């Protein structure tokens, strides 16, 4: 599957990596149900560090919300 989805995100499921939150494993392509995975990531290494990236993003967004008084 290659192309863009309805949101303009480029899709190339055969070459993207996903982190499976249920198993803790990295997968290439759409192997598991969407609610179980996060991504996509361009490399396996990026997907292996998905939890770290999620924590960083959450902290950054919480800080931005605090600054904006939300």
C-alpha positions as CSV (number, residue, x, y, z in Angstrom):
1,X,0.0,0.0,0.0
2,X,1.6,3.2,-1.1
3,X,0.1,6.7,-1.5
4,X,-1.5,9.2,0.9
5,X,-4.4,8.6,3.2
6,X,-7.2,11.1,3.8
7,X,-5.0,13.2,6.1
8,X,-2.2,13.6,3.6
9,X,0.1,11.1,5.5
10,X,2.3,9.1,3.1
11,X,1.6,5.4,3.4
12,X,4.1,2.7,2.7
13,X,3.1,-0.1,5.0
14,X,5.6,-2.6,3.6
15,X,8.5,-0.4,4.7
16,X,7.4,1.3,7.9
17,X,7.9,0.0,11.4
18,X,5.5,-0.1,14.3
19,X,5.8,-0.7,18.0
20,X,3.3,-3.2,19.3
21,X,2.2,-2.0,22.7
22,X,0.7,-5.3,23.6
23,X,3.7,-7.5,22.8
24,X,6.6,-5.0,23.1
25,X,7.8,-6.1,19.7
26,X,8.7,-4.1,16.6
27,X,6.7,-5.1,13.5
28,X,7.2,-4.1,9.9
29,X,3.9,-3.4,8.1
30,X,0.3,-3.7,9.5
31,X,0.7,-7.1,11.3
32,X,-1.3,-6.3,14.4
33,X,-4.6,-4.4,15.1
34,X,-4.3,-0.6,15.1
35,X,-5.2,-0.2,18.8
36,X,-2.2,-2.3,19.7
37,X,0.5,-0.4,17.7
38,X,2.1,3.0,17.6
39,X,4.0,4.5,14.6
40,X,4.9,4.5,11.9
41,X,8.6,4.8,12.2
42,X,11.1,4.9,9.4
43,X,13.6,2.6,11.0
44,X,13.5,-0.4,13.3
45,X,15.7,1.5,15.8
46,X,13.3,4.3,16.0
47,X,10.4,1.9,16.6
48,X,12.5,0.1,19.3
49,X,12.6,3.5,21.2
50,X,8.9,4.2,20.7
51,X,8.1,4.3,24.4
52,X,10.9,6.8,25.1
53,X,9.6,9.0,22.2
54,X,6.0,8.8,23.6
55,X,7.2,9.8,27.0
56,X,9.2,12.8,25.6
57,X,6.2,13.9,23.5
58,X,3.8,13.7,26.5
59,X,6.1,15.7,28.7
60,X,6.6,18.3,26.0
61,X,2.9,18.6,25.3
62,X,2.1,18.8,29.1
63,X,4.6,21.6,29.4
64,X,3.2,23.5,26.4
65,X,-0.3,23.1,27.9
66,X,0.8,24.4,31.2
67,X,2.4,27.4,29.5
68,X,-0.8,28.1,27.7
69,X,-2.8,27.8,30.9
70,X,-4.8,24.7,29.8
